[in-house]
Amino acid sequence: MPLISFDGICLPLEEVQNNPARFALHLERAKKNPGYAVCGCKPSSIASPLRLVIRRYGKLFHLARWPDEGAKHDATTCPFFATPGPIVESAGPTQDAIRNAPDGMNAKLDISLSVRTVDRVQPSGESSRTRTAGRRSAPLLGFLQRIWGDAGLNQWSGGGQRNWGVCNAQVLAQLGEGKLNGRPIQEVLHVTRRYEETQQAAIKAEFDDFLARIQTTAEVSERGIVIAEIKSVDQSKYSFVVKLRQTFETFFAHKDAIEKAAKSFRYAWSMIGNSDARVIAVLVLERTRDDNLRVIDLALQLCNKAFIPCDSSYEVAMANRLVTEHRRFRKPMRLGPGDDMLPDFVLTDTGTETAIEVYGMESHDAYRLRKAQKQLLYAKRGTTCVEWVPPADLASVRFPRVA
């Protein structure tokens, strides 16, 4: 990762991301004067530094790419690199559910954050979702995947590791001071912090302050959203208990919500607790009338050990191998202009990019047809594609050399 300069100090980006409290005062001063931090991924002059936005999130600060300057960063080593294009963007019409703006993300989700409780009987479901006309709304998983992709967490630069501190910093930088369902995003969404022994009390106080905003009265239920890594989901006497990594906090969940998640996100669900994978969740929380917090809705994203999104356990194995071998690659998250298919992964260190396909479900006719169509497209375009068809040994797969 590059060196970052601010307030007279110069440090590796990862150190700043993993220890936000330690550098909060320095970043606050730099935010006031000169108004930015400097990225050292490429040589720059005093007159033309590679600036980084310093965004406040609660009492801490996080770094984000400067508007319109993502393409100036090093494409192979810097997480602030982005293909040319303005930061104010929308993938479609103005009614798009998720937009990026200079101050952060503006999103509308298909859930309600404030629900009347008078005569309400069901904890979740369609009746509690937003139904306003006009702007479209995004599902929880779509929201999580958009954040992950826009934060650059679907890319790997060939480094040695990525922990939750890096994920937290890059997600918060992407969210910024944006809005969620028309409300300040920092008021209704919390991204759990990386556990630090020396910061344990502050981290707990910060989380408790957020959870205290989730209240249910006789008239209204004010909900909150948490993005965190799942540790386990255990059955209790009357419901389920959801445990998160990085915190000792636990939440109850009704059987219906758990069964729905297990069915909707079966690949991620099956990997919870597996040391080769990470499972990221976006949780919608509500306080019960007896003052307990419960999960009323959730979405899960399966990742490999370095938090690269994956769609199956086989993709997890492939991504883990690529990380171990220090390859540069990305996981395509959504179709771009002119795209008609998404490779499972793309090697970016081979001169011309190399597609990687992890095939499965060979017993399904529709899947075999789609596989044949993909192979035909790769052949027509002359695109190099590395294929793995489990249960063949992953070690037998050969990658092109690094250019």
ABEGO torsion letter per residue (X at the ends): XBBBBBGGBBBBAAAAAABAAAAAAAAAAAAAOAGBBBBAABBBBAABBBBBBBBBBEABBBBBBBBGAAAABBAAABAABBBBEBABBBABBAABABBBBAAEBBBBBABBABBBABGBABABEAAABBABBEBBBBBAAAAAAAAAAAAGAABBAGBABBBAAAAAAAAAAAAEABBBGGBBAAAABBBBBBBBAAAAAAAAAAAAAAAAABBBBAABBBBBBBBBBBABBBBBAABBBBBBBGBABBBBBBAAAAAAAAAABAAAAAABGBAABBBBBBBBBBBBAAGBBBBABBBBBBBBAAGBBBABAAAAAAAAAAAAAGBBBBBBABBBBGBABBBABBBAAAGBBBBBBBBBGAABAAAAAAAAAAAAAAAAAGBBBBBBBOABBAAABBBBBBX
